[in-house]
């Protein structure tokens, strides 16, 4: 009795992971408040297939008149990388609008812009070391 064997040629898989991004969530909001006025904006979140490379985009406006439209434009862009054990994140932002101090009866216009950088290193499943720095 002859036993025929199937011969195979072993090969190493040479396909490289190519990051292709997709939209994870997109949400918008319009709100009206007697103290803060009308606000409108949205958030987009994108990541690669494995979720290791993430991008977040925030955009909204809280202007009360047409002249304040560009002055009250708020935007933030962030990137989070979870590819290696040492995770990091960075981003830039521009936030402006009326601020209220509830202890006083007046409001003031504040404009903040800057950036941040953060690191996170897990020691175990429940413990990690985090550090962040921001400038504005």
N, C-alpha and C positions, 0 to 999 in steps of 0.2 A: 504494500500500500504506500503510495507516494503522497507526502504531505506538502502541498504548495504553500509557501509563505509569501505574504505580501511584504515587499521590501519598501521601506520608506527612506527618504533622505532627510535627516534632521537639519532643521534650519532655525536660526535665531530670528525672532520677530524683530524686524527692523522698522516697524512703524513708530513714529514719534508722536507723542501727545501734542496736538495743536489746539491752542486755546480758541474756542469759539464761544462768544458771549451771547447770552440770551437775556431777555427781560424777565426779571423775577417778580417784580411788583410795580405797579404804577397807580398812584392814587392822587386825587385832587380834593380840594376843600374850599368852600366859600362859607364864611361865617360873618355874623353881624353881632356886635356886642355894644352895649350902651357906653362902656368906658373906653374900649380899644377901637371901636369903629368897625368898618368892614375890612376883612382880610380875605385874600384869595391866593391859592398857590397849589403846589403839588410836589410829590416825591417820586423819583424813579430809582429802582435798584436793579443792577445788572451783575451777573456773575458768569464764570465759566462753568463747564459741565460738572466739574468736581466740586465747585463752590469754594475753591482755594483763592481765587482772585475776584474781589468784589468791588464794585463802584456804586457810590450813592450820590444822587443829585437832588438838591432841594432848591426850589425857587418859589417865592411868593412876594406879594406886594401888599402893603398896608397903608397906602396913600389915602388921604381924605379929599384931595382936590387934584385936578389935572396937572397943576404945576409941581406937585410933590411926587409925581409918578416915578421918575427916574431916581429921585433922592431917597424914596422909600422902597426901592427895589432890593430884595434880599436873595442871596444866593449862597450855596455851600456845595462844595465838591469834595468827596472823600474817596480814598482807596484803602482797602484792607487786604493784606496778604496773609494767607494761612498755609502757604505751601511748605514751609519748613517748621521746625519745632519752635524757633523764635519767630513769633508773629509780630507784624508791624502794621501801622496805619499812619496815614498822613492826609492832610487836606487843607483847603483854603476856604475862607468865608468872608462875606460882607453882609452885615446885619444892621438895619437902621429902622427907626420908628420912634413913636412916643413911648416914654417910660414913665411909670407912675410910682411914687413912693406912697404907700398906703398910710403912712404916718402923717404925711402932709397933704394939703389939698391942691397941689399944683402938679403939672406934668412938664416934662422937658423932652426935647428931641435928642436922641443919642445915635451916633453912627459908629459902628465897630467893624474893623476889618483886620484880618490876620490869618494865621495858619497854626497848625498843630502837628505834632509827631508823637506817636505812642509805640511802646514795645510791651510785649507780653510773653513771658517764658513759663511754661507749665512745669511744676515740680512733680505733681501727681495729678490724679483725676480731679481732685477737689482743691488743690492748692497751686498758686502761681505767683510769680513776681510781675508786677505791673509798674510801668513808669511812663510818664507823659510830660510833654512840655508844649506850651502854647505861647504865642506872642500876639498881641493885639494893640 
